[in-house]
Amino acid sequence: MISNRELFLKNTAQTSDSPRLLEIDRAEGVYLYGPNGEKYIDLVSGFNVSNIGHRHPKVLKAIQDQLDRFMHVTVYGEFVQAPQVQFATELLEVLPKTFESVYFTNSGAEAVEGSMKVAKKYTGRREIIAARHAYHGSTQGALSLIGNEEYREAYAPLLPEISFIDYNQLSDLDKITDKTAAVIVEAIQGEAGVRVPDKEYMQALRRKCTEVGALLIFDEIQTGFGRTGKLFAFEHFDIVPDILMSAKGIGGGMPLGAFVTPKEMMDVIKANPMLGHITTFGGHPVSCAAARASLQVIQENNLVQEVDQKADLFRKELDIPQIKEIRGLGLMMCLQLENFDQVYQVSNYCASQGLIIDWYLHCETALRIAPPLTITEEEILKSCKIIKEGIAKFC
């Protein structure tokens, strides 16, 4: 009999020559389980998706309740669907009042694509500025914003009139002019190895965009929904972007993304031409029901308020000489090692001991730490013990 692993390699598209090949049978809370009794603590959260853990009971109930009503009924934006309306309303209630309209998508990359279109149409300008070492997704438009030439050149030509600035570099802000439609930045650079910007830089970026009439678009696809110790990372910098993009942690484990704007700004896509941005499955009612439940769990269980304390415990336990630096904010952090070989060996060791960690697209010399916000002190201590064992063995 052919195994699932063999069928995976034979019949499903591969994204690298060395997939992890861990077979998952089920998941619960902070744990993943294999088909033969394997048990893993998940310190990656499906790459910042499972902020409230896997298969939270309230999310499962919300999904089942919605399945009993309806699933897909028509393309997004035509029928009044209660899960979309209710979640949009509740999302706007936790955001600054300048945000007035939510467009639901299937993913973060789609939120990026929609945001770029709104920015160009609203400002009447064409130039988009992004940051070097950024990651915003893999569709053609989002890929155009990746600040890593190696990833862009293989799929050229991409979007024209894209420029790049150095993240957290004040002098580069002079490149933002009255020809710039928007500046798109991650609130914290994720795939660059969790690079947290200075508050001074973010506030200067906000002022510069306002000064020249460019929109400031924040990518909070990895940072949103409590990951950094605030519900959204922009709150750390005492500024408000013009457009906010979210995905990953928004859906409680279901596929969902969104971009949020002032109503006047969002309205540019509904006329001249009408249906200026459309999606069939964006804002799927089951995903929106799950997202509502997930947001309620975060609020009712004070998960955001617990993040800093849990992050401090990670930092205390992992304060060892072999780790050159611990970067991050809240439970979005990385452990800087010397080289990729160390990262690879430690990661594999951890998996063999029942702990899932990973590395970064643009920073292969650091280990990714992004557990569900529900992780307990006992689970943190156990995780750190395994990580330190791996580092002692290979670093």
Protein Blocks (a to p, Z undefined) as FASTA:
>chain_A
ZZfklmmmmmpccfbfbdgkiacfbdehjbccdfkopacddfklnnomlmnoghifklmm
mmmmmmmmoccfbdehkaccfklmmmmmmmmmmpcfklmbdcddfbfklmmmmmmmmmmm
mnopabdcddehiaebjbfklmmmpccfklmmmmcccdehiacddehiaklmmmpcfkbf
bdcddfbafknopaaddfklmmmmmmmmmmnopacdddfklmgghlnopablklmnopac
fbdcdehjlnoopacddddddfklmmmmmgopehkbccfkgoiaklmmmmmmmmmmmmmn
ommmmmmmmmmmmmmmmmcfklmbdcdehjbdcdddfblmlmmmmmmmmmmnopacdddf
klmkbccddddfkbcfklmmmmmmmmmmmmmmmZZ
